[in-house]
């Protein structure tokens, strides 16, 4: 690991040769640590727990290490009798805290007061293990000189408990770490308290604990298998009942949780009414629209890709990719070309889109033919009218029977039966009782105004679409 010292047979070895055999690997390990952890200060271990088996007003801090960027040696190594000079090059160092230590903490003496203690750690490097060592005595070689010298340069971690200032419970402030220290834990003690429990111990904000260890790291291949498809399931269910199995290695959730995603290709479509999903056997729950209503019929077709997310407040999965122009409170009614149609549900019918081609437009009236979304919210209303009539008429798509309230577009067909085409689109809010309908002002040449003309008006083609955008 990095440089190596060379010595030779019969050579008189210098102390610096021996010392370099320590410094070279020391630098190498520091550089390796930097490559793995980076150069920011990090801590590992140091668990803080209440005293056991009999809790009292103290906590135990277990073994740990601090990793910090420092100069190789800020002073000569060793400090006495020469050796190697100081080396200012920065490397990552490890300070070790080897054993569990108990820290007594006192409760404040004022009723209604509490105090926060900060458990902090700092890196410390010291020359220690003082030993009396013999030195060569040039005046009398047979009688060595003894000197007390440090035989170890030790990198350690020093843990302390720093008391804050007692204050009214809930207003006490955690003290800031001392210079050179890193905050790890906060222990709160209240007046009258006789023992500390786990609920009184909390991690200090932004304490740089190492969470992911090297053993937790995985290859890109394994990561793809674990995470790439962690939300994708394979369906083996029937209509309205979707039984789903996770396709990745990620593992089954023990219970549904808020925000959990479940995506799948539907094996069978839905026929309306209650639909359920069961992800990996956790349990069948309802699959609903974003408005927490049952899915309309045919929202799901066989082979459709379904995206859903669990909403804990209603204990259901919400289908988030409802098909365009289909939503709760709105059903779809289709019409064929060259077919005169009527609405069987009266005002309660909801229409998203339809097209009429080359037929007599004789069904618009106040009872049967309004488009009324029952779901309150914003809608985009798009209209295309191509009018052809032997009487002069004006066509208005309007809201609630008033051209001043809401008009998308208008087209005027002349008595000469020349086609008149107009299209338009607008955003409008429907409160759940509002409606949109076609008004016809007919026979303008005679000065007659007839709204919602119930008699035959020739239409070459008409397209109307009411698209729900959200609340």
N, C-alpha and C positions, 0 to 999 in steps of 0.2 A: 504494500500500500504506500504509494508515493516513493520518496527516495530511500536508499539503504546505505548504511555505513560500511565501508570496506576496511578491514584490518588484515595484518599479514603475520606469518610465523616469525617469531623472535622479535616482533615489533614491541617497543614500549608504548602502551596504549595511553592516550590522553583522556582526561575526564570528559572533554568535549565530545570525544567519540562515543562514549557511553551515553551521554545526555542526548545526543542527536538520535540515538535509537529510540528514545522516548518521544522526541519532538516530531520527527517525521511521520510516524503513524498517527500521532495526535492531530496533526494538520490534515492528514488523509481522511480520518474519520470525520473531522469537522466539515470538510468539503463534501463528503458523501451525505452527511446529514443535511447540509444546505440543499443538495440536489433532490433529496426526498421530501424534506419538510419546508424548504424555502428559508428565507432569512429573517422572517418575523418571529417574535417570541411566542413560544407555545409551551403548554404544560400538559403533562400526562399523569393520570392517577390522582393522588391527593384526595381520596374520598373523605367526606366530612359527615360523620354520623353521631347520633346521640350516644351517650354513655350506656353500656350494657354490662351485665344483665339488669342492673338497677339504675334507671335514669336519674340524673341529677342536673345541677346547673353547670354542665361541662359538655364539651364535644371532643371527639377523637378525630384526628386527621391522620390518614394512612400514608403509606409510602408513595413516592412519586418522583417525577423528574421535571426540571425546567430546561428548555432549549432556548438559547439566547445567543445573539451575535456579539462576540467580544474579540479583542486583540489576542493573538497567540500568547504573548507574554508582555505584560505592561512593565515588568521589571526584569532584571537579569535572572536567568534560571541556572542554578539556584541563586538566591540573593547574596550569599556570602562566598568569598573565595573565588570570584570570577565565574567560570562556567560559560554559559551561552548568553549573549546579549539579548536585551528586550527585542521583541518582534511585533511591530504594530499591525501586521496583516490581520484582517478580520476573518474569523471563521465561526461556525456554529459550535457552541460548547454545551455540554450537558452537566447540569448540577443535580446531584442525587440526594434525595431525602429518604434514608433507608428504612426507618422504623416508624411505627404508629406512635403518636404523641397525644397526650390528653391536655386540653386547654380549659381551665376553670373560667367561668364567666359569671359576673355578678349582676343581679337584678337591680334596677333603680329603686331608690328608697322612697320616692314620691308616689302617692296613690294616683292611678290613672296615667302614669308615665311608662314609656317603653324606651329601650335603647337598642341600637343596631351595632353589632360587632362585625368587623371585616376580617376575614381570614385571608392573609396575603402571603406571598412568597417572593423571595428574591434570590438571585444567583450570587454566590460568594466564592471567591478563590483565595485560599490562604496557604501559607507554608506552615506545616504542622509536623506532628510526630517527632518532637525534639528528643534527640539521642546524643549521648556523649560518645564521640568518635575519635579514635587515635589518629594523630597526624605525625608525619615524619619529622624527627627532631634532628636538624643538621648539626647541632652542637653536640648531641649525644645520641647517635643513631640507635643505640640499644635501649633508650628510654623515650618512648613516644610521648608527644604532647596531646592531651585530650581537650577537645572543644565541644560544647553543646551546639548542635546544628539541627535545622529542620531537614528531615529526610524524605518528606512527601509534599508535593504541591497539589493540593486537594481542591476539586471543584464540587461544591455542595449547594444544596438548596436550603434556605433558612425560612421557616414558617413562623409567623407571628399572628396574634389576635389583637387587632386595633379597635379600641372602644370609640364609639361615636359619642354624641351628646344626648343625654336623656331628654325626652320631650313628651308632650301629650301624645298618647297612643294614636298612631296614624299620621303624625306629623314629624316623627323622628327621622333623621337623615343619616344615611350610611356614610361613614367617613371615606374620603378619597384615599387611594393607596399612597403610601409614603414613596418618596423618590427612589426609583430603582426597583420598586415592588410591583407585583401583578396581583390584582384582586381576584380571589377565587370563590369565596363563599360569604354569604351574609347570614348571620344568626341573630334573630330578634328575641329579646328577653323582656318580659313585662314585669311591672311591679307585682310582688306577691307570688310570682311564679317560682315553683320549687324544682321543676325538672324541665329539661329541653327535650322536645320530640322532633320527629322528622319534619313536621309541618312548620317548625320554626327555622328550618335551614333551607336556604335558597341559593341558587347559583348567582354569583355576581354578574351584573350586566356586561356582556361582551367578554366574559372570561375566556381566554384562548385555549380551551381544552381541546386536545386531539380527539376527534370523534371517530373518524375513519382510520382504522389501522391498515397496515400493508396487507394483512390477511383478508381484509374486506374488499380489496381491490380486485377487479375482474378484467378479463380480456374484452376487446371490442366485440368479438364473436359471441361470447357469453352475454355481454350486455345487450346486444341486439335481440338475443333469444329471450332474455328476461324482460326487457322493457319495451322493445319496439311494438310488441303486440299485447301489451299487458291489459289493454282495454277491449281486445277483440275476442268475441265468443262465437262458437259454432252452434247453430240452431238445429234442434232435432224435434221441435214441437209441432203443434197443429194450429189451425186457425184460431186466433185470439189467445192462444196459450203457447208461449214461447219458452222452451226449455233449452238452456244455453250452457255451454261448456267452454271454459277458458282455453285458448289455443296456445298460450305461451308458458314459459317456465316460472312465471312470476309468483304463482301461488294463489290459492283461493283466499279471499278476505273472510275472516271469521264471522263478520256481520256487515250488513250494508252501512255505509257511512256517508255523511253529507258531502256531495260533490263527486261521489263515485261514478265513473263512466262505464257504460255498457253498450258496446257497438256490435252489430251482427248483420249478416245477410238473412233476411226472413225466408224460411223454407216455404211457408204458406202465408197468403194474405190474410187480412182481417175482414170480418163480415159485419162489424159494428157491435156496439155494446161493450161490455167489460172485456178488457184485454189484460193479460198478466204476463210477467216475465219472472223467470227463476234462474238466477245466475249461479252456476256451480253448486246447486243444491242448497244454497243459503236459505231459500224460501220464496214462495210465489207472492209477488206484490203487484199492485195495479200498474199498468202502463197508461199514462194519461197525456192529455194535451198540456201546453204551458199554462192553460187556464184551469187546470185540475178538473177537467171533464173527460168523460169516456171518449175514446177515439171514434170519429165518424167512420162509417162503413167505407171500405176500399181505400182508406188512407195508406194502408200497407198492401202491396202486391207481392206475389212470390218473386223472390230475387232482389227485392228492394234492400238497400243498405240503410239500416236504422241506427240512429244515434240517440242515446238516452243518457240521462244523468239522474242520480238519486237525490231527492229533496227530502231531507230528514224531517222538516216541519210538517210534512203531510204523509211521510212514510211511503212514498211512491216514487217510481221512475217516471221522469218527464221526457217525452219524445221531443227532441229539440230540432229535428229536421222534418217537420210536417211538410207535406208536399205543397208547392206553391198554389195559392188560391184555395186551399182547403184548411179550415180551422174550426175550432169548437164554436158551436152556435151557427154554423153555416153549412148547408148541405148543397150538393151539386145536382142540378137537374139538366139533362142534355136534350137537345132537339135536333131532329134531322132536317136536312135541306128539303124545301118544297113541302113542308108539313105545317098545317095550321095547328097551333097548340093552345092549350089552356092550362092554367095552374089550378091544381085540385085543392091546395091547402089554403087558398085565399091569401090574406095579408101575412099570415104566418110563414109562408114559403120564403126560402132564402135562395137566391141564385147568385152564383159567382160569375159565370160567363156563358154566353150562348150566341149563336149566329143564326140569323134568318136570311134565306136567300130566295129572291124572286117569289114573293107571295103577298097576299093581301094583308095589310097590317090593320087588323080590325079588332084587336083584343085589349087595347090599352084603355083601362078605365080605373076608377077609384077603388074598386073592390078586389079585382082578381090579379092585377098585373104589376103591382109595385114590387120593387126589390128592397127587402127590408132585412138588413143584417141585425140579428138579435144580440150579437156580441158588441158591446160598446167599445169604441176605439177609432183609430184613424184608418181610412181606406183610400185607395187610389181607384177612382172611377174613370174608366176609359170608354169612349163611345165613338163609333163610326157609323154614320147614316148616309145612305145613298137613296135619295127620295125620287120617286117618279109618280106624278099624279096629274090628272086632267083638271084639277082645280088648284088654284094657288094656295099654298099652305106653308106654315113655318113649324119646324119640329124642334122642341126644346127638351133635352134631358135635364131635369130639375130635381131639387130636394124639397120634399114636403109640399109640393104643389105651388111653389112660388118661384117665379123667374128671378125675383130680386134676392131671394134667399141663396140660391145656388144654381148657376147655369154653367155647364161645361162648354157647350157649343150650340150652334143653331144652324139649320139649313133651310133655305127657301126653295120650294119646287114651284116652277111657274105653270100657269095653265096650259102652256104649249107642250106639256109633258116632257120637257127637257130634263135629263137627270141632273141632280144637284147633290154633290158629295161634300161632306164635312166630317172632320175628326177632331177629337179633343180629349184632354186628360187633365184631371185636377185632384188635389188632395182635399178630403173633407172628413170632418168628425161626425160619426153617427153615435147617438146616445143609447142605442138599443131599441128605440121606437121610431127613429127617423127612417125615411125611405127615399129611394130615387125612382123616378118614373119618367116616361116620355109624355110630354104635352104636345098637342097638335092644335095650332090655330089655323082653322080651315076657311076656305072660300073668302079670302081677303078682298077679292074684287067686289064682292057683294056687301062688304062691310060686316060680315057675320063672323063672330069669334066663338069657336067651340073648343073648350078645353077637354083634353083626354078623349079625343074623337072616337066614339064607339063604332062608327061606320067605316066602310072600306076605304083605305088609303093605300095606294100601290107603293110597295117598297121593293127596290131592286136588291138591296142587301143591308143588313144592320148587324152591328156587333156591339155588345155591351159587356163590360167586365167590371166587377166590383171585387177589389183585392184587399184583403185585411193586412194591415201593416203593423198593428200592435196598439197597445193602450197608451 
